[in-house]
């Protein structure tokens, strides 16, 4: 038996070609945490661990790359939060409150449905080109929103922007995976994900400022146009000279270096037919159609159509049938599936998917309906509404980064998941107690408690993906989590809108029979004083809004409780230990096992993953030692 320890012995056992192949399936023995990576030194160099496969950056170049990913994630994050304070004015501009849910759901529909597809695209195609394309599509949708002459065109623009946004956060996580060592990823992922907390804070402020001083349309023009706004220097900086998306595209184009899509540039080594098969076009079509039917049924049911109408029932049935067909296709495709069942069954992935599905519900509900609480019930201006929202945003920003840094330093992430979600449940319960006359010294602490909980916990399911899956499967794992998170958010807005309209209508009918509920709905959330001939009637209208929003917050509380249940399902791992075990578990396969020229070139596209694993298991017993 040959013992392999150094470069000369490695060279004798293998060709001088560099081989780096990750098995694209979950580890059959998760407790071992092996990355099952076959690595050979190039030109006789010593076989190395994970870090040697990372692209080389100077410190300032790496800073630019991480900053660009932060800014790229800033695009969809701010787009999601900036619209909250603008929605009341948008409904007034288009003279409808009926479409309010579609302003969010139209964006989330495409954002959600395309998540699994981007998980596959980032695995098969050039990462940089895919990411840049997403930025360009997002900006195109923003232009359409900014220039929309009607509510329907605005919703179409939101849907197009969602197509681009679907690949931005996922692309950032993929790039971080292939650019940083495992033990450092929680910190860098927290930096990128913290942008959502930042945008929760500045989004409402910017949205309120644009809406109050210029127009809600500038919430979308700011991405793509040159301007100079004298009323606020910060906005001048954000919107002058170069579009934000353009800055991201330039920096990523010139500074991002990928080491052949994490392992190799698959587009150069895989034939077109194989790539088309691996793209799983049938599966993508089925899941997109299923999600669209589901969201349409949720949007129309109980509002435009009764729940027992043939159209709503047909949409639910169609969604279910296409979802069943989707999973049949996934089962038949095996490891080539968009969502491989072998990955979905992994404990932390399963728990993380359901955890984020339920955690997204309060996250999106609060982002959309707290501004309505401030503007309709408190009577705040859009700008003041955004400023008051900072009490929810600022603690979340800092604690997201701090918890990521602590996970990188000590390695553990599950304690933050469990404790943070528990605190979020308490905060959600407190928000259900908001009244028309709740003073600032009461609701600010409520917001802070809620923000602490979400800030501590929200980024760590993605850390779990890094800890339990091989790098080849990380993009798929991220896609699963992003898919369920966005699906939960989209469904929550549809459910919340149905609950809101139904309760508001019943309250108006009961307390103000002289005012038709349809008029209250059509006037929009910021025009309540125009409906009230007296302060007493205005107070009753605000009480009706408060009752409707309380029902929504109770729904968010229930979702938070379910998220806490699934936070208990994550495997208790330490990313620092996992990283070291993977470095120590690098397999060097010899004795003719890797003499196939196709395998020596790192091309395993025609080799089933199970056969590679058997080969490794056999070699491990005969002539393989761990480096």
Secondary structure as GFF3:
##gff-version 3
##sequence-region A 1 627
A	DSSP	alpha_helix	7	13	.	.	.	ID=ss1
A	DSSP	beta_strand	20	22	.	.	.	ID=ss2
A	DSSP	three_ten_helix	30	32	.	.	.	ID=ss3
A	DSSP	beta_strand	37	39	.	.	.	ID=ss4
A	DSSP	three_ten_helix	42	44	.	.	.	ID=ss5
A	DSSP	three_ten_helix	50	53	.	.	.	ID=ss6
A	DSSP	alpha_helix	59	93	.	.	.	ID=ss7
A	DSSP	alpha_helix	100	113	.	.	.	ID=ss8
A	DSSP	alpha_helix	115	124	.	.	.	ID=ss9
A	DSSP	alpha_helix	127	146	.	.	.	ID=ss10
A	DSSP	alpha_helix	151	165	.	.	.	ID=ss11
A	DSSP	alpha_helix	168	177	.	.	.	ID=ss12
A	DSSP	alpha_helix	182	213	.	.	.	ID=ss13
A	DSSP	alpha_helix	218	221	.	.	.	ID=ss14
A	DSSP	alpha_helix	233	239	.	.	.	ID=ss15
A	DSSP	alpha_helix	244	255	.	.	.	ID=ss16
A	DSSP	alpha_helix	266	269	.	.	.	ID=ss17
A	DSSP	alpha_helix	272	279	.	.	.	ID=ss18
A	DSSP	alpha_helix	281	300	.	.	.	ID=ss19
A	DSSP	alpha_helix	310	333	.	.	.	ID=ss20
A	DSSP	three_ten_helix	334	336	.	.	.	ID=ss21
A	DSSP	alpha_helix	341	344	.	.	.	ID=ss22
A	DSSP	alpha_helix	347	372	.	.	.	ID=ss23
A	DSSP	pi_helix	373	377	.	.	.	ID=ss24
A	DSSP	alpha_helix	382	388	.	.	.	ID=ss25
A	DSSP	alpha_helix	390	410	.	.	.	ID=ss26
A	DSSP	alpha_helix	414	431	.	.	.	ID=ss27
A	DSSP	alpha_helix	440	457	.	.	.	ID=ss28
A	DSSP	alpha_helix	460	468	.	.	.	ID=ss29
A	DSSP	alpha_helix	471	511	.	.	.	ID=ss30
A	DSSP	alpha_helix	517	523	.	.	.	ID=ss31
A	DSSP	alpha_helix	528	531	.	.	.	ID=ss32
A	DSSP	alpha_helix	535	567	.	.	.	ID=ss33
A	DSSP	alpha_helix	575	584	.	.	.	ID=ss34
A	DSSP	alpha_helix	597	600	.	.	.	ID=ss35
A	DSSP	alpha_helix	609	622	.	.	.	ID=ss36
###
